Amino acid sequence: MSKKQSSGNSENELQIKKEKFIEKLKTIYKEEVDEVIKSIEVEKPTVFRVNTLKAEPEKVLNKLNEAGFEILPALLNNSYYIKNSEKRLSDTPEFKNGEIYIQRLSSMLPVFELDPKPGEKILDLCAAPGSKTSQIAEISNNQSKITAVENNRSRFFALQKNLENLGVKNVQLLMEDGSFIDRNHPQLLEYFDKVLIDAPCTNEGLICFCNPNSLKMWNKKNAIRLAKLQKRLLSAGLKMLRPGGSAVYSTCTFSVEENEEVVGWVLKNFPYISLIEQKRVIPDHLYSGFYFAKLLKQS
Ligand SMILES: C[S@@+](CC[C@H](N)C(=O)[O-])C[C@H]1O[C@@H](n2cnc3c(N)ncnc32)[C@H](O)[C@@H]1O
């Protein structure tokens, strides 16, 4: 490995970051910390779901088996992982034509928590590249009415392309800042049955010590900066929710500032919002670090 990594972080700097990161994990996890560190030493297997908008699970799994993939069920409905394959799932025709979708297992949880139903109006406030938008469409069999917002131009077009490839219908796409959706679309205030805020975050749950470069963007201070944006997005999203509707806030990070503290701030400042459930996913051989909270707007 070169002394200077592509990011400009030297091996020494990455080692220091790793030590600081472990220190941070110790303050968050205490007795579970060894389990957490052990799980982020090794790469996770590839997890995917069958896109039932385009394929029947049995048929597509058979095709993948025939192509030499050993497939095991993962822990959630319609989720699978690849065991010991030399080949890449992303090279298969089934992936390329949208019959399957590669998605981390933890990343599937918020949509199960959201529990989308046919006929519901659903706002996905931070949508690209569309893993959860397409999962919502799939679970509701293209029968929910989704509004998907993404402010980053290139990610917006990736979202659009992914949804097309996956056969997703009934989605209105908005390229704009989700934290201003209440001001930009007053006609949609209290319109949605469900809102998903899968917020931009420090992505600590994606760090793997098997790939030291995954630490290169990590900086302890980023959590505080992002928490401000997360609060703005969550505040705007909650204003779009109808009374009696529910919202899911999620991140793929460990930081308390971006998780429990953001939700705690909302509960303090929005008296009509209550917490139904919050969960910190402890990473293991399949799950990566993740957090979600389900919120209810009183009727
Ligand atoms: C964690 S990712 C979302 C992943 C997506 N939900 C999925 O499952 O594929 C967060 C996304 O929010 C977008 N984002 C960041 N700030 C935003 C804002 N102010 N308004 C809308 N989207 C924003 C980022 O560009 C990024 O695509």
The ligand as a Tripos MOL2 file, in Angstrom:
@<TRIPOS>MOLECULE
LIG
   27    29     1     0     0
SMALL
NO_CHARGES

@<TRIPOS>ATOM
      1 C1        -28.2690    8.8360    2.9410 C.3       1 LIG1
      2 S1        -28.4610    9.4680    1.3630 S.3       1 LIG1
      3 C2        -30.0360    8.8680    0.9090 C.3       1 LIG1
      4 C3        -30.0430    7.4600    0.4100 C.3       1 LIG1
      5 C4        -31.3920    7.0800   -0.1940 C.3       1 LIG1
      6 N1        -32.4850    7.3380    0.7160 N.3       1 LIG1
      7 C5        -31.4060    5.6240   -0.6010 C.2       1 LIG1
      8 O1        -31.8690    4.7890    0.1900 O.co2     1 LIG1
      9 O2        -30.9410    5.3220   -1.7060 O.co2     1 LIG1
     10 C6        -28.8290   11.1330    1.6250 C.3       1 LIG1
     11 C7        -29.1850   11.8800    0.3580 C.3       1 LIG1
     12 O3        -29.6740   13.1650    0.7230 O.3       1 LIG1
     13 C8        -29.2270   14.0920   -0.2480 C.3       1 LIG1
     14 N2        -29.3240   15.4160    0.3800 N.ar      1 LIG1
     15 C9        -28.4110   16.0750    1.1330 C.ar      1 LIG1
     16 N3        -28.8830   17.2650    1.5120 N.ar      1 LIG1
     17 C10       -30.1230   17.3740    0.9880 C.ar      1 LIG1
     18 C11       -31.1260   18.3830    1.0030 C.ar      1 LIG1
     19 N4        -30.9170   19.5130    1.6730 N.pl3     1 LIG1
     20 N5        -32.2680   18.1590    0.3440 N.ar      1 LIG1
     21 C12       -32.4840   17.0030   -0.3180 C.ar      1 LIG1
     22 N6        -31.5760   16.0060   -0.3930 N.ar      1 LIG1
     23 C13       -30.4100   16.1940    0.2630 C.ar      1 LIG1
     24 C14       -27.8240   13.6200   -0.5530 C.3       1 LIG1
     25 O4        -27.3800   14.1500   -1.7900 O.3       1 LIG1
     26 C15       -28.0060   12.1150   -0.5820 C.3       1 LIG1
     27 O5        -28.3380   11.6810   -1.8640 O.3       1 LIG1
@<TRIPOS>BOND
     1     1     2 1
     2     2     3 1
     3     2    10 1
     4     3     4 1
     5     4     5 1
     6     5     6 1
     7     5     7 1
     8     7     8 2
     9     7     9 1
    10    10    11 1
    11    11    12 1
    12    11    26 1
    13    12    13 1
    14    13    14 1
    15    13    24 1
    16    14    15 ar
    17    14    23 ar
    18    15    16 ar
    19    16    17 ar
    20    17    18 ar
    21    17    23 ar
    22    18    19 1
    23    18    20 ar
    24    20    21 ar
    25    21    22 ar
    26    22    23 ar
    27    24    25 1
    28    24    26 1
    29    26    27 1
@<TRIPOS>SUBSTRUCTURE
     1 LIG1         1 GROUP 0 **** ****
